Every structure is written in C-alpha cells, then in structure tokens.
Amino acid sequence: MMLYRLSCLGVSLFCYGLAQALPCLLFFIVPNDFVGKYIPSGKLNAYGYPIDIYDYSGIELTIAGLFGLLFMQIPPALGWLANPAYWLSSVFFMQQKYLNAAIAGSLAVIIGYLGTISAFWYDLPNGSSPNSHLALDRLLAGFWFWLAAPGIIALASVIRMTILRRT
C-alpha cells in the first residue's frame, strides 16, 4: 500500500517538476496601440499577429501567478490557486484520505484549467512595460504536465477508494 502511494506521488511530482521546467504558455507581446491602429508589416507575422512572442516556463508562471493574485490580476491569476490545491491533495493522499485527495486534486485541475484559459480573453500586463500587454496564444507541454500532476493524484485516489470498497 505504501509503495502504491509513493509510486503515484513520485509520478505526480515528476510531472509537476517537468511542468516547472518546461515552457507552459506562449504569449504574444502586443503593443497597446495594436487594436485598430496601423502596425508596420515588418512587425507582423503571416497571420497578422505581432512577431514578438514569449513563452513562460512553469516556474516563471508560478511566480507571476502569485504576484498576479497579490496585484489583483483576476481572473487569470486564479489558475495559480491550483498549486496549493495540488499540494493539499498530495498531503491527503499520503494520509490515506482518498476522498479528500480526489476532491482536492480534481479542484486543482478544474481551477488550473479554467483560470489559465481565461487569459485567452483577458490581456495581462507585460511586466513593467506600459506600452504593451501579453495576449495568450497557446498552451504548451508544461501546462499539460502541470494539470496531469493533480490529475494523477485524483485518479489514484479514486482507484484506491474503488479497491477498498471491494474488500
């Protein structure tokens, strides 16, 4: 039983670690005057978007998300709240509180996904640059590893509860 918990937690932590190291989100750096204004063709790609892009790694997003919450960049920063929910699910899982772990892990996935995709509709500040903002373009591999980490805990908890009910 302990081996099962350690194995699942290890795989989950491995996914979380990959998510922190890999690029997670790709943003366009958009000048504030982009909407409805002329931008020289040399500053646009073939699809008409600005050519300045930036991909954030998981660790950068973890730090930026915390500051986003502190500076009230709501709702995109709400996705950051998936991190404490994930850690809570991990603690519940190791304490064999599988129902709580499944709930916390599932909430982490839902909060992380919905909070992050809300950035498709809300432009984010570009650091201290008053002349541009960030527009989310796509979700990268690190994002999916980040969501997989609490998902693994939630799934392993449901499997463990199912096995315990049968015996």
Disulfide bonds with the S-S distance in Angstrom:
none
